[in-house]
Amino acid sequence: MKNIKTSVRSISKKITLHENLVGWGFVMPAFCGFLVFFLAPIVLGMFFSFTDASGLSIQTASFTGLSNYKKMFSDKYIITSLKNNFLYAALFTPLTLVAALFFATILNRVTYGRKFFRMSFFLPYITSMVSVAVVWKLIFNPVNGPVNTMLTSMGINNVPKWLLSSDWALFTIVIISVWKYFGYYMLILLAGIQMIPEDLYEAASIDGANGLYKYVRITLPMLSPTIFLCVIMLIINSFQVFDLVNILTEGGPGMATNVLVYRIYIEGFSHANIGYASAISYFLFLIILVITLIQFFAQKYWVHY
């Protein structure tokens, strides 16, 4: 009897070991990718932010303490980039959210062709950023672009120069970004609207509530957790804008569209200031973290669960 129990335990241990090895075999490729492409850059970036690492001389980098972080607060490029980033976030976040909520509300009421319109609005999100940038650069061409051609035909003489104007360049990038991203958030909000129980609307109708009252008193409060998620994602996305700036304006004209991620790229790859670029990266991370924490603390005043 003891021999049988011992054999069963031995076989059980072998099976468990085999299952563990198989499990680790499936996990290890993703885990190695996480270590090499995610965790290692984070740790190295934190280390380099306290050094004067530059270009290929990383091995000879010396520890400089907080000098890189102190330098940022007197660097006019960083200050301008920070202002541009906050302005971009202040425009991009509400405009994208309003557009997404507007079209999600309309699509929720549409019965014919809903799949077609849903696909059409989502298509820009999965389109290559380079393709989007090239097409919109032609659309906003100040000489013969369709936008200025239409404005001129309407009798407007002083048409904007859009991407070539320091006053309009950032706003133009905001317009393009809203067009590209609102379809994604529209689908999230549409799913949230469709999860609201119909019983609430029926009860409100019995009490004599009109459509606007039901939207304000039922739809928006019940949708507030989804809106909260979208706001967090939009703000994080707004502080990571890079592709459009790099392709369309390269931070110009002047410093009009210079944002923090583009500044990190310039310092790290163009100027080879690896230490300084790493410090800016962690400064950007701190900004996003603080804004996100503020939103989580403030959600109790407007998010209804």
Secondary structure, 3 states (H helix, E strand, C coil): CHHHHHHHHHHHHHHHHHHHHHHHHHHHHHHHHHHHHHHHHHHHHHHHCCECCCCCCHHHCCECCCHHHHHHCCCHHHHHHHHHHHHHHHHHHHHHHHHHHHHHHHHHHCCCCHHHHHHHHHHHHHCCHHHHHHHHHHHCCCCCCHHHHHHHHCCCCCCCCHHHCCCCHHHHHHHHHHHHHHHHHHHHHHHHHHCCCHHHHHHHHHCCCCHHHHHHHHHHHHHHHHHHHHHHHHHHHHCCCCHHHHHHHCCCCCCCCCCHHHHHHHHHHHCCCHHHHHHHHHHHHHHHHHHHHHHHHHHHHCCCC
